Amino acid sequence: MSGGGTATLPVVSGRDVVRALRKIGYFLDHQRGSHMVLRQEKQPYRRIVVPDHKVVAKGTLRAIIRDAGLTVAELNALL
């Protein structure tokens, strides 16, 4: 990867991710075990599953960012 101008993926907890996504219209729909399920308040009503871990794995965080329709830089700005 050539890294030209790409934002660095943050090291964050699941609760930090939920806090950031709440700022853009997601709410905690329910939680089952360590999985927090967020739902978007407006269309397209996306559902995103966030693990309630102290550190969210890089691949999992990238999938959450992609599913939310964000970029890494946009997530960093929300944190």
PDB file with SEQRES, HELIX, SHEET and CRYST1 records, atoms N, CA, C and O in Angstrom:
SEQRES   1 A   79  MET SER GLY GLY GLY THR ALA THR LEU PRO VAL VAL SER          
SEQRES   2 A   79  GLY ARG ASP VAL VAL ARG ALA LEU ARG LYS ILE GLY TYR          
SEQRES   3 A   79  PHE LEU ASP HIS GLN ARG GLY SER HIS MET VAL LEU ARG          
SEQRES   4 A   79  GLN GLU LYS GLN PRO TYR ARG ARG ILE VAL VAL PRO ASP          
SEQRES   5 A   79  HIS LYS VAL VAL ALA LYS GLY THR LEU ARG ALA ILE ILE          
SEQRES   6 A   79  ARG ASP ALA GLY LEU THR VAL ALA GLU LEU ASN ALA LEU          
SEQRES   7 A   79  LEU                                                          
HELIX    1 AA1 GLY A   14  ARG A   22  1                                   9    
HELIX    2 AA2 LYS A   58  ALA A   68  1                                  11    
HELIX    3 AA3 VAL A   72  LEU A   78  1                                   7    
SHEET    1 AA1 3 TYR A  26  ARG A  32  0                                        
SHEET    2 AA1 3 HIS A  35  GLN A  40 -1                                        
SHEET    3 AA1 3 ARG A  47  PRO A  51 -1                                        
CRYST1    1.000    1.000    1.000  90.00  90.00  90.00 P 1           1          
ATOM      1  N   MET A   1       0.847  -1.173   0.000  1.00  0.00           N  
ATOM      2  CA  MET A   1       0.000   0.000   0.000  1.00  0.00           C  
ATOM      3  C   MET A   1       0.895   1.240   0.000  1.00  0.00           C  
ATOM      4  O   MET A   1       1.887   1.290   0.727  1.00  0.00           O  
ATOM      5  N   SER A   2       0.549   2.232  -0.809  1.00  0.00           N  
ATOM      6  CA  SER A   2       1.425   3.381  -0.974  1.00  0.00           C  
ATOM      7  C   SER A   2       1.165   4.491   0.021  1.00  0.00           C  
ATOM      8  O   SER A   2       1.940   5.447   0.013  1.00  0.00           O  
ATOM      9  N   GLY A   3       0.194   4.468   0.843  1.00  0.00           N  
ATOM     10  CA  GLY A   3       0.008   5.395   1.946  1.00  0.00           C  
ATOM     11  C   GLY A   3       0.016   6.875   1.606  1.00  0.00           C  
ATOM     12  O   GLY A   3       0.109   7.693   2.521  1.00  0.00           O  
ATOM     13  N   GLY A   4      -0.074   7.260   0.353  1.00  0.00           N  
ATOM     14  CA  GLY A   4      -0.043   8.671  -0.001  1.00  0.00           C  
ATOM     15  C   GLY A   4      -1.288   9.403   0.461  1.00  0.00           C  
ATOM     16  O   GLY A   4      -2.314   9.389  -0.218  1.00  0.00           O  
ATOM     17  N   GLY A   5      -1.195  10.047   1.627  1.00  0.00           N  
ATOM     18  CA  GLY A   5      -2.310  10.845   2.129  1.00  0.00           C  
ATOM     19  C   GLY A   5      -3.409  10.044   2.809  1.00  0.00           C  
ATOM     20  O   GLY A   5      -4.479  10.583   3.091  1.00  0.00           O  
ATOM     21  N   THR A   6      -3.166   8.774   3.074  1.00  0.00           N  
ATOM     22  CA  THR A   6      -4.191   7.976   3.736  1.00  0.00           C  
ATOM     23  C   THR A   6      -4.172   8.213   5.236  1.00  0.00           C  
ATOM     24  O   THR A   6      -3.117   8.430   5.833  1.00  0.00           O  
ATOM     25  N   ALA A   7      -5.342   8.169   5.828  1.00  0.00           N  
ATOM     26  CA  ALA A   7      -5.456   8.371   7.272  1.00  0.00           C  
ATOM     27  C   ALA A   7      -5.082   7.088   8.005  1.00  0.00           C  
ATOM     28  O   ALA A   7      -5.266   5.989   7.483  1.00  0.00           O  
ATOM     29  N   THR A   8      -4.565   7.237   9.199  1.00  0.00           N  
ATOM     30  CA  THR A   8      -4.166   6.099  10.010  1.00  0.00           C  
ATOM     31  C   THR A   8      -5.379   5.524  10.731  1.00  0.00           C  
ATOM     32  O   THR A   8      -6.188   6.259  11.297  1.00  0.00           O  
ATOM     33  N   LEU A   9      -5.489   4.226  10.704  1.00  0.00           N  
ATOM     34  CA  LEU A   9      -6.581   3.540  11.387  1.00  0.00           C  
ATOM     35  C   LEU A   9      -6.372   3.669  12.899  1.00  0.00           C  
ATOM     36  O   LEU A   9      -5.317   3.286  13.405  1.00  0.00           O  
ATOM     37  N   PRO A  10      -7.350   4.197  13.621  1.00  0.00           N  
ATOM     38  CA  PRO A  10      -7.169   4.388  15.065  1.00  0.00           C  
ATOM     39  C   PRO A  10      -7.289   3.080  15.841  1.00  0.00           C  
ATOM     40  O   PRO A  10      -7.891   2.121  15.358  1.00  0.00           O  
ATOM     41  N   VAL A  11      -6.726   3.042  17.026  1.00  0.00           N  
ATOM     42  CA  VAL A  11      -6.888   1.918  17.952  1.00  0.00           C  
ATOM     43  C   VAL A  11      -7.966   2.358  18.933  1.00  0.00           C  
ATOM     44  O   VAL A  11      -7.727   3.222  19.778  1.00  0.00           O  
ATOM     45  N   VAL A  12      -9.156   1.763  18.822  1.00  0.00           N  
ATOM     46  CA  VAL A  12     -10.298   2.208  19.617  1.00  0.00           C  
ATOM     47  C   VAL A  12     -11.056   1.027  20.201  1.00  0.00           C  
ATOM     48  O   VAL A  12     -10.942  -0.103  19.725  1.00  0.00           O  
ATOM     49  N   SER A  13     -11.834   1.310  21.244  1.00  0.00           N  
ATOM     50  CA  SER A  13     -12.708   0.297  21.836  1.00  0.00           C  
ATOM     51  C   SER A  13     -14.041   0.287  21.092  1.00  0.00           C  
ATOM     52  O   SER A  13     -14.349   1.206  20.333  1.00  0.00           O  
ATOM     53  N   GLY A  14     -14.814  -0.749  21.317  1.00  0.00           N  
ATOM     54  CA  GLY A  14     -16.140  -0.831  20.722  1.00  0.00           C  
ATOM     55  C   GLY A  14     -17.039   0.304  21.181  1.00  0.00           C  
ATOM     56  O   GLY A  14     -17.829   0.835  20.401  1.00  0.00           O  
ATOM     57  N   ARG A  15     -16.917   0.670  22.442  1.00  0.00           N  
ATOM     58  CA  ARG A  15     -17.738   1.769  22.973  1.00  0.00           C  
ATOM     59  C   ARG A  15     -17.368   3.108  22.340  1.00  0.00           C  
ATOM     60  O   ARG A  15     -18.230   3.965  22.146  1.00  0.00           O  
ATOM     61  N   ASP A  16     -16.079   3.287  22.017  1.00  0.00           N  
ATOM     62  CA  ASP A  16     -15.657   4.506  21.323  1.00  0.00           C  
ATOM     63  C   ASP A  16     -16.266   4.558  19.921  1.00  0.00           C  
ATOM     64  O   ASP A  16     -16.687   5.619  19.461  1.00  0.00           O  
ATOM     65  N   VAL A  17     -16.309   3.414  19.249  1.00  0.00           N  
ATOM     66  CA  VAL A  17     -16.907   3.345  17.914  1.00  0.00           C  
ATOM     67  C   VAL A  17     -18.397   3.692  17.987  1.00  0.00           C  
ATOM     68  O   VAL A  17     -18.900   4.454  17.162  1.00  0.00           O  
ATOM     69  N   VAL A  18     -19.101   3.131  18.974  1.00  0.00           N  
ATOM     70  CA  VAL A  18     -20.527   3.419  19.145  1.00  0.00           C  
ATOM     71  C   VAL A  18     -20.736   4.909  19.389  1.00  0.00           C  
ATOM     72  O   VAL A  18     -21.640   5.512  18.810  1.00  0.00           O  
ATOM     73  N   ARG A  19     -19.910   5.504  20.240  1.00  0.00           N  
ATOM     74  CA  ARG A  19     -20.008   6.932  20.542  1.00  0.00           C  
ATOM     75  C   ARG A  19     -19.843   7.762  19.275  1.00  0.00           C  
ATOM     76  O   ARG A  19     -20.566   8.738  19.073  1.00  0.00           O  
ATOM     77  N   ALA A  20     -18.898   7.380  18.424  1.00  0.00           N  
ATOM     78  CA  ALA A  20     -18.661   8.112  17.173  1.00  0.00           C  
ATOM     79  C   ALA A  20     -19.843   7.946  16.213  1.00  0.00           C  
ATOM     80  O   ALA A  20     -20.274   8.912  15.584  1.00  0.00           O  
ATOM     81  N   LEU A  21     -20.362   6.725  16.104  1.00  0.00           N  
ATOM     82  CA  LEU A  21     -21.464   6.487  15.170  1.00  0.00           C  
ATOM     83  C   LEU A  21     -22.758   7.155  15.627  1.00  0.00           C  
ATOM     84  O   LEU A  21     -23.598   7.504  14.798  1.00  0.00           O  
ATOM     85  N   ARG A  22     -22.925   7.334  16.924  1.00  0.00           N  
ATOM     86  CA  ARG A  22     -24.108   8.046  17.424  1.00  0.00           C  
ATOM     87  C   ARG A  22     -24.139   9.482  16.913  1.00  0.00           C  
ATOM     88  O   ARG A  22     -25.214  10.052  16.725  1.00  0.00           O  
ATOM     89  N   LYS A  23     -22.975  10.065  16.691  1.00  0.00           N  
ATOM     90  CA  LYS A  23     -22.892  11.451  16.215  1.00  0.00           C  
ATOM     91  C   LYS A  23     -23.427  11.609  14.801  1.00  0.00           C  
ATOM     92  O   LYS A  23     -23.787  12.713  14.391  1.00  0.00           O  
ATOM     93  N   ILE A  24     -23.483  10.504  14.048  1.00  0.00           N  
ATOM     94  CA  ILE A  24     -23.956  10.597  12.665  1.00  0.00           C  
ATOM     95  C   ILE A  24     -25.284   9.864  12.460  1.00  0.00           C  
ATOM     96  O   ILE A  24     -25.617   9.474  11.341  1.00  0.00           O  
ATOM     97  N   GLY A  25     -26.040   9.681  13.546  1.00  0.00           N  
ATOM     98  CA  GLY A  25     -27.394   9.183  13.385  1.00  0.00           C  
ATOM     99  C   GLY A  25     -27.628   7.711  13.647  1.00  0.00           C  
ATOM    100  O   GLY A  25     -28.669   7.185  13.253  1.00  0.00           O  
ATOM    101  N   TYR A  26     -26.706   7.031  14.293  1.00  0.00           N  
ATOM    102  CA  TYR A  26     -26.922   5.637  14.671  1.00  0.00           C  
ATOM    103  C   TYR A  26     -27.352   5.581  16.134  1.00  0.00           C  
ATOM    104  O   TYR A  26     -26.975   6.440  16.931  1.00  0.00           O  
ATOM    105  N   PHE A  27     -28.132   4.580  16.479  1.00  0.00           N  
ATOM    106  CA  PHE A  27     -28.515   4.377  17.873  1.00  0.00           C  
ATOM    107  C   PHE A  27     -28.362   2.903  18.213  1.00  0.00           C  
ATOM    108  O   PHE A  27     -28.394   2.048  17.328  1.00  0.00           O  
ATOM    109  N   LEU A  28     -28.194   2.610  19.505  1.00  0.00           N  
ATOM    110  CA  LEU A  28     -28.042   1.233  19.966  1.00  0.00           C  
ATOM    111  C   LEU A  28     -29.402   0.562  19.921  1.00  0.00           C  
ATOM    112  O   LEU A  28     -30.287   0.887  20.713  1.00  0.00           O  
ATOM    113  N   ASP A  29     -29.568  -0.370  19.000  1.00  0.00           N  
ATOM    114  CA  ASP A  29     -30.833  -1.085  18.844  1.00  0.00           C  
ATOM    115  C   ASP A  29     -30.961  -2.149  19.929  1.00  0.00           C  
ATOM    116  O   ASP A  29     -31.968  -2.210  20.636  1.00  0.00           O  
ATOM    117  N   HIS A  30     -29.937  -2.983  20.054  1.00  0.00           N  
ATOM    118  CA  HIS A  30     -29.907  -3.984  21.116  1.00  0.00           C  
ATOM    119  C   HIS A  30     -28.500  -4.542  21.247  1.00  0.00           C  
ATOM    120  O   HIS A  30     -27.628  -4.282  20.417  1.00  0.00           O  
ATOM    121  N   GLN A  31     -28.302  -5.310  22.302  1.00  0.00           N  
ATOM    122  CA  GLN A  31     -27.014  -5.950  22.525  1.00  0.00           C  
ATOM    123  C   GLN A  31     -27.258  -7.400  22.896  1.00  0.00           C  
ATOM    124  O   GLN A  31     -28.144  -7.715  23.690  1.00  0.00           O  
ATOM    125  N   ARG A  32     -26.462  -8.272  22.311  1.00  0.00           N  
ATOM    126  CA  ARG A  32     -26.543  -9.688  22.638  1.00  0.00           C  
ATOM    127  C   ARG A  32     -25.128 -10.152  22.942  1.00  0.00           C  
ATOM    128  O   ARG A  32     -24.281 -10.234  22.053  1.00  0.00           O  
ATOM    129  N   GLY A  33     -24.888 -10.450  24.194  1.00  0.00           N  
ATOM    130  CA  GLY A  33     -23.526 -10.816  24.603  1.00  0.00           C  
ATOM    131  C   GLY A  33     -22.606  -9.624  24.408  1.00  0.00           C  
ATOM    132  O   GLY A  33     -22.869  -8.532  24.913  1.00  0.00           O  
ATOM    133  N   SER A  34     -21.520  -9.843  23.668  1.00  0.00           N  
ATOM    134  CA  SER A  34     -20.567  -8.759  23.460  1.00  0.00           C  
ATOM    135  C   SER A  34     -20.803  -8.024  22.138  1.00  0.00           C  
ATOM    136  O   SER A  34     -19.974  -7.211  21.729  1.00  0.00           O  
ATOM    137  N   HIS A  35     -21.923  -8.300  21.467  1.00  0.00           N  
ATOM    138  CA  HIS A  35     -22.209  -7.658  20.188  1.00  0.00           C  
ATOM    139  C   HIS A  35     -23.263  -6.572  20.347  1.00  0.00           C  
ATOM    140  O   HIS A  35     -24.402  -6.847  20.726  1.00  0.00           O  
ATOM    141  N   MET A  36     -22.871  -5.332  20.054  1.00  0.00           N  
ATOM    142  CA  MET A  36     -23.802  -4.210  20.099  1.00  0.00           C  
ATOM    143  C   MET A  36     -24.307  -3.966  18.675  1.00  0.00           C  
ATOM    144  O   MET A  36     -23.513  -3.791  17.751  1.00  0.00           O  
ATOM    145  N   VAL A  37     -25.625  -3.957  18.507  1.00  0.00           N  
ATOM    146  CA  VAL A  37     -26.219  -3.771  17.187  1.00  0.00           C  
ATOM    147  C   VAL A  37     -26.757  -2.346  17.096  1.00  0.00           C  
ATOM    148  O   VAL A  37     -27.657  -1.954  17.839  1.00  0.00           O  
ATOM    149  N   LEU A  38     -26.182  -1.585  16.168  1.00  0.00           N  
ATOM    150  CA  LEU A  38     -26.616  -0.212  15.960  1.00  0.00           C  
ATOM    151  C   LEU A  38     -27.470  -0.134  14.707  1.00  0.00           C  
ATOM    152  O   LEU A  38     -27.289  -0.903  13.763  1.00  0.00           O  
ATOM    153  N   ARG A  39     -28.399   0.805  14.714  1.00  0.00           N  
ATOM    154  CA  ARG A  39     -29.290   0.993  13.585  1.00  0.00           C  
ATOM    155  C   ARG A  39     -29.270   2.467  13.209  1.00  0.00           C  
ATOM    156  O   ARG A  39     -29.189   3.339  14.074  1.00  0.00           O  
ATOM    157  N   GLN A  40     -29.344   2.735  11.914  1.00  0.00           N  
ATOM    158  CA  GLN A  40     -29.366   4.112  11.434  1.00  0.00           C  
ATOM    159  C   GLN A  40     -30.778   4.660  11.563  1.00  0.00           C  
ATOM    160  O   GLN A  40     -31.741   3.978  11.213  1.00  0.00           O  
ATOM    161  N   GLU A  41     -30.911   5.882  12.059  1.00  0.00           N  
ATOM    162  CA  GLU A  41     -32.223   6.482  12.296  1.00  0.00           C  
ATOM    163  C   GLU A  41     -32.968   6.819  11.009  1.00  0.00           C  
ATOM    164  O   GLU A  41     -34.197   6.778  10.972  1.00  0.00           O  
ATOM    165  N   LYS A  42     -32.230   7.152   9.958  1.00  0.00           N  
ATOM    166  CA  LYS A  42     -32.843   7.535   8.677  1.00  0.00           C  
ATOM    167  C   LYS A  42     -32.439   6.546   7.602  1.00  0.00           C  
ATOM    168  O   LYS A  42     -31.522   5.745   7.785  1.00  0.00           O  
ATOM    169  N   GLN A  43     -33.139   6.614   6.476  1.00  0.00           N  
ATOM    170  CA  GLN A  43     -32.800   5.712   5.381  1.00  0.00           C  
ATOM    171  C   GLN A  43     -31.340   5.873   5.017  1.00  0.00           C  
ATOM    172  O   GLN A  43     -30.841   6.998   5.036  1.00  0.00           O  
ATOM    173  N   PRO A  44     -30.636   4.817   4.689  1.00  0.00           N  
ATOM    174  CA  PRO A  44     -31.079   3.476   4.341  1.00  0.00           C  
ATOM    175  C   PRO A  44     -31.224   2.515   5.525  1.00  0.00           C  
ATOM    176  O   PRO A  44     -31.228   1.303   5.309  1.00  0.00           O  
ATOM    177  N   TYR A  45     -31.340   2.992   6.743  1.00  0.00           N  
ATOM    178  CA  TYR A  45     -31.561   2.161   7.929  1.00  0.00           C  
ATOM    179  C   TYR A  45     -30.530   1.048   8.067  1.00  0.00           C  
ATOM    180  O   TYR A  45     -30.880  -0.102   8.333  1.00  0.00           O  
ATOM    181  N   ARG A  46     -29.279   1.389   7.889  1.00  0.00           N  
ATOM    182  CA  ARG A  46     -28.221   0.377   8.002  1.00  0.00           C  
ATOM    183  C   ARG A  46     -28.171  -0.201   9.408  1.00  0.00           C  
ATOM    184  O   ARG A  46     -28.502   0.468  10.386  1.00  0.00           O  
ATOM    185  N   ARG A  47     -27.749  -1.457   9.487  1.00  0.00           N  
ATOM    186  CA  ARG A  47     -27.482  -2.096  10.776  1.00  0.00           C  
ATOM    187  C   ARG A  47     -26.005  -2.425  10.823  1.00  0.00           C  
ATOM    188  O   ARG A  47     -25.450  -2.982   9.876  1.00  0.00           O  
ATOM    189  N   ILE A  48     -25.376  -2.079  11.928  1.00  0.00           N  
ATOM    190  CA  ILE A  48     -23.950  -2.340  12.086  1.00  0.00           C  
ATOM    191  C   ILE A  48     -23.736  -3.041  13.420  1.00  0.00           C  
ATOM    192  O   ILE A  48     -24.259  -2.614  14.450  1.00  0.00           O  
ATOM    193  N   VAL A  49     -22.968  -4.114  13.391  1.00  0.00           N  
ATOM    194  CA  VAL A  49     -22.647  -4.851  14.606  1.00  0.00           C  
ATOM    195  C   VAL A  49     -21.247  -4.443  15.052  1.00  0.00           C  
ATOM    196  O   VAL A  49     -20.283  -4.538  14.292  1.00  0.00           O  
ATOM    197  N   VAL A  50     -21.156  -3.983  16.311  1.00  0.00           N  
ATOM    198  CA  VAL A  50     -19.882  -3.546  16.867  1.00  0.00           C  
ATOM    199  C   VAL A  50     -19.569  -4.419  18.084  1.00  0.00           C  
ATOM    200  O   VAL A  50     -20.392  -4.519  18.994  1.00  0.00           O  
ATOM    201  N   PRO A  51     -18.392  -5.052  18.113  1.00  0.00           N  
ATOM    202  CA  PRO A  51     -18.046  -5.857  19.287  1.00  0.00           C  
ATOM    203  C   PRO A  51     -17.724  -4.969  20.480  1.00  0.00           C  
ATOM    204  O   PRO A  51     -17.068  -3.937  20.333  1.00  0.00           O  
ATOM    205  N   ASP A  52     -18.181  -5.364  21.651  1.00  0.00           N  
ATOM    206  CA  ASP A  52     -17.907  -4.605  22.875  1.00  0.00           C  
ATOM    207  C   ASP A  52     -16.573  -5.077  23.445  1.00  0.00           C  
ATOM    208  O   ASP A  52     -16.518  -5.714  24.497  1.00  0.00           O  
ATOM    209  N   HIS A  53     -15.498  -4.749  22.726  1.00  0.00           N  
ATOM    210  CA  HIS A  53     -14.154  -5.151  23.127  1.00  0.00           C  
ATOM    211  C   HIS A  53     -13.344  -3.927  23.507  1.00  0.00           C  
ATOM    212  O   HIS A  53     -13.659  -2.813  23.089  1.00  0.00           O  
ATOM    213  N   LYS A  54     -12.302  -4.129  24.297  1.00  0.00           N  
ATOM    214  CA  LYS A  54     -11.431  -3.011  24.680  1.00  0.00           C  
ATOM    215  C   LYS A  54     -10.689  -2.459  23.473  1.00  0.00           C  
ATOM    216  O   LYS A  54     -10.452  -1.255  23.384  1.00  0.00           O  
ATOM    217  N   VAL A  55     -10.320  -3.338  22.539  1.00  0.00           N  
ATOM    218  CA  VAL A  55      -9.684  -2.917  21.291  1.00  0.00           C  
ATOM    219  C   VAL A  55     -10.350  -3.678  20.149  1.00  0.00           C  
ATOM    220  O   VAL A  55     -10.345  -4.909  20.124  1.00  0.00           O  
ATOM    221  N   VAL A  56     -10.920  -2.937  19.208  1.00  0.00           N  
ATOM    222  CA  VAL A  56     -11.554  -3.545  18.040  1.00  0.00           C  
ATOM    223  C   VAL A  56     -10.455  -3.904  17.043  1.00  0.00           C  
ATOM    224  O   VAL A  56      -9.597  -3.075  16.738  1.00  0.00           O  
ATOM    225  N   ALA A  57     -10.477  -5.136  16.534  1.00  0.00           N  
ATOM    226  CA  ALA A  57      -9.468  -5.602  15.582  1.00  0.00           C  
ATOM    227  C   ALA A  57      -9.481  -4.737  14.317  1.00  0.00           C  
ATOM    228  O   ALA A  57     -10.523  -4.210  13.928  1.00  0.00           O  
ATOM    229  N   LYS A  58      -8.313  -4.598  13.681  1.00  0.00           N  
ATOM    230  CA  LYS A  58      -8.180  -3.737  12.501  1.00  0.00           C  
ATOM    231  C   LYS A  58      -9.150  -4.110  11.395  1.00  0.00           C  
ATOM    232  O   LYS A  58      -9.819  -3.240  10.838  1.00  0.00           O  
ATOM    233  N   GLY A  59      -9.232  -5.388  11.071  1.00  0.00           N  
ATOM    234  CA  GLY A  59     -10.121  -5.832   9.994  1.00  0.00           C  
ATOM    235  C   GLY A  59     -11.583  -5.582  10.327  1.00  0.00           C  
ATOM    236  O   GLY A  59     -12.367  -5.196   9.460  1.00  0.00           O  
ATOM    237  N   THR A  60     -11.945  -5.802  11.582  1.00  0.00           N  
ATOM    238  CA  THR A  60     -13.312  -5.551  12.030  1.00  0.00           C  
ATOM    239  C   THR A  60     -13.628  -4.069  11.951  1.00  0.00           C  
ATOM    240  O   THR A  60     -14.716  -3.687  11.518  1.00  0.00           O  
ATOM    241  N   LEU A  61     -12.684  -3.227  12.366  1.00  0.00           N  
ATOM    242  CA  LEU A  61     -12.898  -1.786  12.323  1.00  0.00           C  
ATOM    243  C   LEU A  61     -13.045  -1.300  10.881  1.00  0.00           C  
ATOM    244  O   LEU A  61     -13.887  -0.451  10.591  1.00  0.00           O  
ATOM    245  N   ARG A  62     -12.225  -1.839   9.981  1.00  0.00           N  
ATOM    246  CA  ARG A  62     -12.341  -1.469   8.561  1.00  0.00           C  
ATOM    247  C   ARG A  62     -13.715  -1.859   8.012  1.00  0.00           C  
ATOM    248  O   ARG A  62     -14.305  -1.108   7.235  1.00  0.00           O  
ATOM    249  N   ALA A  63     -14.226  -3.022   8.407  1.00  0.00           N  
ATOM    250  CA  ALA A  63     -15.550  -3.460   7.945  1.00  0.00           C  
ATOM    251  C   ALA A  63     -16.645  -2.542   8.491  1.00  0.00           C  
ATOM    252  O   ALA A  63     -17.588  -2.206   7.775  1.00  0.00           O  
ATOM    253  N   ILE A  64     -16.523  -2.139   9.749  1.00  0.00           N  
ATOM    254  CA  ILE A  64     -17.503  -1.233  10.357  1.00  0.00           C  
ATOM    255  C   ILE A  64     -17.485   0.104   9.623  1.00  0.00           C  
ATOM    256  O   ILE A  64     -18.541   0.659   9.319  1.00  0.00           O  
ATOM    257  N   ILE A  65     -16.295   0.620   9.337  1.00  0.00           N  
ATOM    258  CA  ILE A  65     -16.161   1.895   8.620  1.00  0.00           C  
ATOM    259  C   ILE A  65     -16.807   1.779   7.237  1.00  0.00           C  
ATOM    260  O   ILE A  65     -17.545   2.670   6.818  1.00  0.00           O  
ATOM    261  N   ARG A  66     -16.532   0.694   6.540  1.00  0.00           N  
ATOM    262  CA  ARG A  66     -17.095   0.477   5.202  1.00  0.00           C  
ATOM    263  C   ARG A  66     -18.616   0.367   5.264  1.00  0.00           C  
ATOM    264  O   ARG A  66     -19.319   0.985   4.464  1.00  0.00           O  
ATOM    265  N   ASP A  67     -19.126  -0.425   6.222  1.00  0.00           N  
ATOM    266  CA  ASP A  67     -20.572  -0.618   6.347  1.00  0.00           C  
ATOM    267  C   ASP A  67     -21.302   0.674   6.701  1.00  0.00           C  
ATOM    268  O   ASP A  67     -22.456   0.863   6.316  1.00  0.00           O  
ATOM    269  N   ALA A  68     -20.625   1.568   7.441  1.00  0.00           N  
ATOM    270  CA  ALA A  68     -21.232   2.844   7.821  1.00  0.00           C  
ATOM    271  C   ALA A  68     -21.149   3.871   6.694  1.00  0.00           C  
ATOM    272  O   ALA A  68     -21.743   4.945   6.791  1.00  0.00           O  
ATOM    273  N   GLY A  69     -20.425   3.553   5.639  1.00  0.00           N  
ATOM    274  CA  GLY A  69     -20.288   4.483   4.523  1.00  0.00           C  
ATOM    275  C   GLY A  69     -19.329   5.623   4.828  1.00  0.00           C  
ATOM    276  O   GLY A  69     -19.460   6.720   4.286  1.00  0.00           O  
ATOM    277  N   LEU A  70     -18.362   5.353   5.703  1.00  0.00           N  
ATOM    278  CA  LEU A  70     -17.392   6.373   6.103  1.00  0.00           C  
ATOM    279  C   LEU A  70     -16.020   6.073   5.528  1.00  0.00           C  
ATOM    280  O   LEU A  70     -15.781   4.999   4.976  1.00  0.00           O  
ATOM    281  N   THR A  71     -15.122   7.043   5.667  1.00  0.00           N  
ATOM    282  CA  THR A  71     -13.706   6.822   5.401  1.00  0.00           C  
ATOM    283  C   THR A  71     -12.996   6.790   6.759  1.00  0.00           C  
ATOM    284  O   THR A  71     -13.573   7.160   7.781  1.00  0.00           O  
ATOM    285  N   VAL A  72     -11.755   6.349   6.751  1.00  0.00           N  
ATOM    286  CA  VAL A  72     -10.976   6.319   7.988  1.00  0.00           C  
ATOM    287  C   VAL A  72     -10.824   7.738   8.531  1.00  0.00           C  
ATOM    288  O   VAL A  72     -10.915   7.960   9.738  1.00  0.00           O  
ATOM    289  N   ALA A  73     -10.593   8.691   7.636  1.00  0.00           N  
ATOM    290  CA  ALA A  73     -10.441  10.088   8.060  1.00  0.00           C  
ATOM    291  C   ALA A  73     -11.720  10.621   8.705  1.00  0.00           C  
ATOM    292  O   ALA A  73     -11.661  11.356   9.690  1.00  0.00           O  
ATOM    293  N   GLU A  74     -12.870  10.251   8.152  1.00  0.00           N  
ATOM    294  CA  GLU A  74     -14.151  10.699   8.717  1.00  0.00           C  
ATOM    295  C   GLU A  74     -14.367  10.098  10.102  1.00  0.00           C  
ATOM    296  O   GLU A  74     -14.850  10.786  11.001  1.00  0.00           O  
ATOM    297  N   LEU A  75     -14.017   8.822  10.288  1.00  0.00           N  
ATOM    298  CA  LEU A  75     -14.147   8.213  11.613  1.00  0.00           C  
ATOM    299  C   LEU A  75     -13.220   8.907  12.604  1.00  0.00           C  
ATOM    300  O   LEU A  75     -13.618   9.204  13.731  1.00  0.00           O  
ATOM    301  N   ASN A  76     -11.982   9.163  12.182  1.00  0.00           N  
ATOM    302  CA  ASN A  76     -11.021   9.860  13.067  1.00  0.00           C  
ATOM    303  C   ASN A  76     -11.570  11.209  13.514  1.00  0.00           C  
ATOM    304  O   ASN A  76     -11.377  11.608  14.663  1.00  0.00           O  
ATOM    305  N   ALA A  77     -12.250  11.911  12.617  1.00  0.00           N  
ATOM    306  CA  ALA A  77     -12.810  13.227  12.961  1.00  0.00           C  
ATOM    307  C   ALA A  77     -13.949  13.103  13.973  1.00  0.00           C  
ATOM    308  O   ALA A  77     -14.178  14.018  14.764  1.00  0.00           O  
ATOM    309  N   LEU A  78     -14.662  11.976  13.951  1.00  0.00           N  
ATOM    310  CA  LEU A  78     -15.781  11.769  14.875  1.00  0.00           C  
ATOM    311  C   LEU A  78     -15.318  11.355  16.264  1.00  0.00           C  
ATOM    312  O   LEU A  78     -16.048  11.540  17.237  1.00  0.00           O  
ATOM    313  N   LEU A  79     -14.120  10.799  16.370  1.00  0.00           N  
ATOM    314  CA  LEU A  79     -13.627  10.290  17.658  1.00  0.00           C  
ATOM    315  C   LEU A  79     -13.182  11.421  18.575  1.00  0.00           C  
ATOM    316  O   LEU A  79     -12.740  11.168  19.696  1.00  0.00           O  
TER     317      LEU A  79                                                      
END                                                                             
